[in-house]
Each structure stands twice: as C-alpha cells, then as structure tokens.
Amino acid sequence: NTLIASESEIVDGYHIEYSGMKFAVFYLVEYMEALA
C-alpha cells in the first residue's frame, strides 16, 4: 500500500512538473511574439 502511494506521488509530481514546463514554454513564446 505504501509502495502504491509513493508511486502515485511520483507520477503526480511528474505531471505537475511537465505541465509547468509546457506553460513556461508557452509563456516564453507569447512574450517573444509581444516583443517582435
């Protein structure tokens, strides 16, 4: 049971980090377009 919980926490952390990266890239592109 503890193993399952820690695995799900790792997956959640990965998804949060991935969506954060995707948002950062999107924001950077929008920022570059605003400057161009």
PDB file of N, CA, C and O in Angstrom:
ATOM      1  N   ASN A   1       0.839  -1.209   0.000  1.00  0.00           N
ATOM      2  CA  ASN A   1       0.000   0.000   0.000  1.00  0.00           C
ATOM      3  C   ASN A   1       0.874   1.259   0.000  1.00  0.00           C
ATOM      4  O   ASN A   1       0.585   2.221  -0.712  1.00  0.00           O
ATOM      5  N   THR A   2       1.935   1.246   0.797  1.00  0.00           N
ATOM      6  CA  THR A   2       2.840   2.398   0.834  1.00  0.00           C
ATOM      7  C   THR A   2       3.538   2.565  -0.509  1.00  0.00           C
ATOM      8  O   THR A   2       3.761   3.683  -0.973  1.00  0.00           O
ATOM      9  N   LEU A   3       3.877   1.441  -1.124  1.00  0.00           N
ATOM     10  CA  LEU A   3       4.559   1.490  -2.416  1.00  0.00           C
ATOM     11  C   LEU A   3       3.660   2.126  -3.471  1.00  0.00           C
ATOM     12  O   LEU A   3       4.116   2.951  -4.263  1.00  0.00           O
ATOM     13  N   ILE A   4       2.389   1.745  -3.481  1.00  0.00           N
ATOM     14  CA  ILE A   4       1.439   2.304  -4.451  1.00  0.00           C
ATOM     15  C   ILE A   4       1.303   3.812  -4.235  1.00  0.00           C
ATOM     16  O   ILE A   4       1.279   4.580  -5.196  1.00  0.00           O
ATOM     17  N   ALA A   5       1.217   4.229  -2.986  1.00  0.00           N
ATOM     18  CA  ALA A   5       1.055   5.650  -2.680  1.00  0.00           C
ATOM     19  C   ALA A   5       2.261   6.444  -3.172  1.00  0.00           C
ATOM     20  O   ALA A   5       2.100   7.505  -3.775  1.00  0.00           O
ATOM     21  N   SER A   6       3.473   5.937  -2.918  1.00  0.00           N
ATOM     22  CA  SER A   6       4.661   6.680  -3.331  1.00  0.00           C
ATOM     23  C   SER A   6       4.777   6.713  -4.850  1.00  0.00           C
ATOM     24  O   SER A   6       5.240   7.706  -5.412  1.00  0.00           O
ATOM     25  N   GLU A   7       4.364   5.648  -5.517  1.00  0.00           N
ATOM     26  CA  GLU A   7       4.403   5.647  -6.982  1.00  0.00           C
ATOM     27  C   GLU A   7       3.454   6.697  -7.537  1.00  0.00           C
ATOM     28  O   GLU A   7       3.806   7.403  -8.482  1.00  0.00           O
ATOM     29  N   SER A   8       2.259   6.813  -6.972  1.00  0.00           N
ATOM     30  CA  SER A   8       1.287   7.792  -7.466  1.00  0.00           C
ATOM     31  C   SER A   8       1.788   9.208  -7.193  1.00  0.00           C
ATOM     32  O   SER A   8       1.534  10.115  -7.985  1.00  0.00           O
ATOM     33  N   GLU A   9       2.491   9.405  -6.086  1.00  0.00           N
ATOM     34  CA  GLU A   9       3.051  10.728  -5.790  1.00  0.00           C
ATOM     35  C   GLU A   9       4.105  11.098  -6.820  1.00  0.00           C
ATOM     36  O   GLU A   9       4.181  12.249  -7.249  1.00  0.00           O
ATOM     37  N   ILE A  10       4.923  10.122  -7.220  1.00  0.00           N
ATOM     38  CA  ILE A  10       5.955  10.368  -8.233  1.00  0.00           C
ATOM     39  C   ILE A  10       5.300  10.738  -9.559  1.00  0.00           C
ATOM     40  O   ILE A  10       5.751  11.663 -10.235  1.00  0.00           O
ATOM     41  N   VAL A  11       4.246  10.030  -9.934  1.00  0.00           N
ATOM     42  CA  VAL A  11       3.548  10.307 -11.190  1.00  0.00           C
ATOM     43  C   VAL A  11       2.917  11.698 -11.141  1.00  0.00           C
ATOM     44  O   VAL A  11       3.014  12.457 -12.105  1.00  0.00           O
ATOM     45  N   ASP A  12       2.274  12.033 -10.026  1.00  0.00           N
ATOM     46  CA  ASP A  12       1.661  13.359  -9.882  1.00  0.00           C
ATOM     47  C   ASP A  12       2.722  14.446  -9.993  1.00  0.00           C
ATOM     48  O   ASP A  12       2.513  15.448 -10.676  1.00  0.00           O
ATOM     49  N   GLY A  13       3.856  14.257  -9.329  1.00  0.00           N
ATOM     50  CA  GLY A  13       4.931  15.235  -9.391  1.00  0.00           C
ATOM     51  C   GLY A  13       5.442  15.405 -10.807  1.00  0.00           C
ATOM     52  O   GLY A  13       5.755  16.518 -11.231  1.00  0.00           O
ATOM     53  N   TYR A  14       5.527  14.289 -11.550  1.00  0.00           N
ATOM     54  CA  TYR A  14       5.997  14.357 -12.935  1.00  0.00           C
ATOM     55  C   TYR A  14       5.027  15.155 -13.788  1.00  0.00           C
ATOM     56  O   TYR A  14       5.442  15.986 -14.596  1.00  0.00           O
ATOM     57  N   HIS A  15       3.732  14.904 -13.610  1.00  0.00           N
ATOM     58  CA  HIS A  15       2.729  15.613 -14.411  1.00  0.00           C
ATOM     59  C   HIS A  15       2.728  17.106 -14.089  1.00  0.00           C
ATOM     60  O   HIS A  15       2.609  17.940 -14.986  1.00  0.00           O
ATOM     61  N   ILE A  16       2.860  17.434 -12.813  1.00  0.00           N
ATOM     62  CA  ILE A  16       2.884  18.843 -12.409  1.00  0.00           C
ATOM     63  C   ILE A  16       4.104  19.533 -13.011  1.00  0.00           C
ATOM     64  O   ILE A  16       4.001  20.648 -13.521  1.00  0.00           O
ATOM     65  N   GLU A  17       5.264  18.869 -12.952  1.00  0.00           N
ATOM     66  CA  GLU A  17       6.483  19.454 -13.496  1.00  0.00           C
ATOM     67  C   GLU A  17       6.371  19.606 -15.005  1.00  0.00           C
ATOM     68  O   GLU A  17       6.808  20.612 -15.564  1.00  0.00           O
ATOM     69  N   TYR A  18       5.780  18.598 -15.674  1.00  0.00           N
ATOM     70  CA  TYR A  18       5.653  18.639 -17.132  1.00  0.00           C
ATOM     71  C   TYR A  18       4.717  19.762 -17.569  1.00  0.00           C
ATOM     72  O   TYR A  18       5.023  20.493 -18.510  1.00  0.00           O
ATOM     73  N   SER A  19       3.588  19.902 -16.897  1.00  0.00           N
ATOM     74  CA  SER A  19       2.648  20.958 -17.273  1.00  0.00           C
ATOM     75  C   SER A  19       3.259  22.327 -16.970  1.00  0.00           C
ATOM     76  O   SER A  19       2.989  23.296 -17.681  1.00  0.00           O
ATOM     77  N   GLY A  20       4.077  22.413 -15.924  1.00  0.00           N
ATOM     78  CA  GLY A  20       4.757  23.664 -15.615  1.00  0.00           C
ATOM     79  C   GLY A  20       5.742  24.039 -16.710  1.00  0.00           C
ATOM     80  O   GLY A  20       5.846  25.208 -17.081  1.00  0.00           O
ATOM     81  N   MET A  21       6.469  23.046 -17.231  1.00  0.00           N
ATOM     82  CA  MET A  21       7.408  23.294 -18.327  1.00  0.00           C
ATOM     83  C   MET A  21       6.659  23.738 -19.570  1.00  0.00           C
ATOM     84  O   MET A  21       7.073  24.669 -20.260  1.00  0.00           O
ATOM     85  N   LYS A  22       5.540  23.056 -19.852  1.00  0.00           N
ATOM     86  CA  LYS A  22       4.749  23.386 -21.037  1.00  0.00           C
ATOM     87  C   LYS A  22       4.236  24.823 -20.935  1.00  0.00           C
ATOM     88  O   LYS A  22       4.236  25.561 -21.920  1.00  0.00           O
ATOM     89  N   PHE A  23       3.804  25.208 -19.745  1.00  0.00           N
ATOM     90  CA  PHE A  23       3.317  26.566 -19.523  1.00  0.00           C
ATOM     91  C   PHE A  23       4.453  27.575 -19.696  1.00  0.00           C
ATOM     92  O   PHE A  23       4.252  28.641 -20.277  1.00  0.00           O
ATOM     93  N   ALA A  24       5.648  27.243 -19.192  1.00  0.00           N
ATOM     94  CA  ALA A  24       6.794  28.151 -19.305  1.00  0.00           C
ATOM     95  C   ALA A  24       7.164  28.370 -20.766  1.00  0.00           C
ATOM     96  O   ALA A  24       7.456  29.495 -21.171  1.00  0.00           O
ATOM     97  N   VAL A  25       7.151  27.303 -21.557  1.00  0.00           N
ATOM     98  CA  VAL A  25       7.473  27.422 -22.983  1.00  0.00           C
ATOM     99  C   VAL A  25       6.419  28.266 -23.686  1.00  0.00           C
ATOM    100  O   VAL A  25       6.753  29.141 -24.485  1.00  0.00           O
ATOM    101  N   PHE A  26       5.154  28.009 -23.392  1.00  0.00           N
ATOM    102  CA  PHE A  26       4.060  28.773 -23.998  1.00  0.00           C
ATOM    103  C   PHE A  26       4.183  30.252 -23.646  1.00  0.00           C
ATOM    104  O   PHE A  26       4.029  31.116 -24.510  1.00  0.00           O
ATOM    105  N   TYR A  27       4.458  30.541 -22.384  1.00  0.00           N
ATOM    106  CA  TYR A  27       4.588  31.920 -21.926  1.00  0.00           C
ATOM    107  C   TYR A  27       5.766  32.602 -22.616  1.00  0.00           C
ATOM    108  O   TYR A  27       5.677  33.769 -22.999  1.00  0.00           O
ATOM    109  N   LEU A  28       6.870  31.869 -22.773  1.00  0.00           N
ATOM    110  CA  LEU A  28       8.058  32.429 -23.421  1.00  0.00           C
ATOM    111  C   LEU A  28       7.767  32.772 -24.878  1.00  0.00           C
ATOM    112  O   LEU A  28       8.183  33.822 -25.367  1.00  0.00           O
ATOM    113  N   VAL A  29       7.054  31.890 -25.569  1.00  0.00           N
ATOM    114  CA  VAL A  29       6.704  32.135 -26.973  1.00  0.00           C
ATOM    115  C   VAL A  29       5.820  33.377 -27.085  1.00  0.00           C
ATOM    116  O   VAL A  29       6.045  34.225 -27.947  1.00  0.00           O
ATOM    117  N   GLU A  30       4.815  33.483 -26.211  1.00  0.00           N
ATOM    118  CA  GLU A  30       3.933  34.647 -26.227  1.00  0.00           C
ATOM    119  C   GLU A  30       4.732  35.922 -25.961  1.00  0.00           C
ATOM    120  O   GLU A  30       4.498  36.952 -26.594  1.00  0.00           O
ATOM    121  N   TYR A  31       5.668  35.849 -25.029  1.00  0.00           N
ATOM    122  CA  TYR A  31       6.485  37.007 -24.678  1.00  0.00           C
ATOM    123  C   TYR A  31       7.350  37.436 -25.860  1.00  0.00           C
ATOM    124  O   TYR A  31       7.470  38.628 -26.140  1.00  0.00           O
ATOM    125  N   MET A  32       7.953  36.470 -26.555  1.00  0.00           N
ATOM    126  CA  MET A  32       8.794  36.774 -27.713  1.00  0.00           C
ATOM    127  C   MET A  32       7.964  37.410 -28.826  1.00  0.00           C
ATOM    128  O   MET A  32       8.423  38.339 -29.490  1.00  0.00           O
ATOM    129  N   GLU A  33       6.749  36.913 -29.030  1.00  0.00           N
ATOM    130  CA  GLU A  33       5.875  37.475 -30.064  1.00  0.00           C
ATOM    131  C   GLU A  33       5.481  38.906 -29.708  1.00  0.00           C
ATOM    132  O   GLU A  33       5.365  39.758 -30.590  1.00  0.00           O
ATOM    133  N   ALA A  34       5.276  39.169 -28.426  1.00  0.00           N
ATOM    134  CA  ALA A  34       4.903  40.513 -27.992  1.00  0.00           C
ATOM    135  C   ALA A  34       6.054  41.491 -28.246  1.00  0.00           C
ATOM    136  O   ALA A  34       5.819  42.654 -28.574  1.00  0.00           O
ATOM    137  N   LEU A  35       7.278  41.029 -28.097  1.00  0.00           N
ATOM    138  CA  LEU A  35       8.442  41.893 -28.320  1.00  0.00           C
ATOM    139  C   LEU A  35       8.722  42.090 -29.802  1.00  0.00           C
ATOM    140  O   LEU A  35       9.241  43.131 -30.207  1.00  0.00           O
ATOM    141  N   ALA A  36       8.382  41.095 -30.611  1.00  0.00           N
ATOM    142  CA  ALA A  36       8.735  41.135 -32.038  1.00  0.00           C
ATOM    143  C   ALA A  36       7.956  42.214 -32.787  1.00  0.00           C
ATOM    144  O   ALA A  36       8.135  42.379 -33.993  1.00  0.00           O
TER     145      ALA A  36
END
